[in-house]
Amino acid sequence: MTTAQKAILQTVCDLGHPTADCVYVEVRKTIPNVALGTIYRNLSQFAERNVIRRVQRGDAPDYFDGNVKPHDHVVCQKCGMVSDVSVPGLLDFVNAHSPTEVLTVEISASHICNECAGN
């Protein structure tokens, strides 16, 4: 694994749920000449090999997750902060209501985080 690849992977794990642009900003602190294309290419390769998860958000940039174990996410509608959430039995529930076997389920729910709600 190259120095850039190690830095990219470590950054994803350290930041939690960064976008590619966030990874680029962080990696440039230690590898100033890293190219944005290098970040995107390696994130895609890591996601394809299930080293990290790519979570697509339709109307917003994808984010990346170092936790590849099955879990779901909640996204704050105001600040965009992404948090992990676990819904025990979700796959069993979906399978009980599906005409065919469902292999995976990924939920991304919207909410207003406590910080944005002022709590």
Helices and strands as residue ranges (DSSP letters): H 3-15, H 20-28, H 36-48, E 53-57, E 60-65, E 72-76, E 82-85, H 90-96, E 108-111, H 114-117
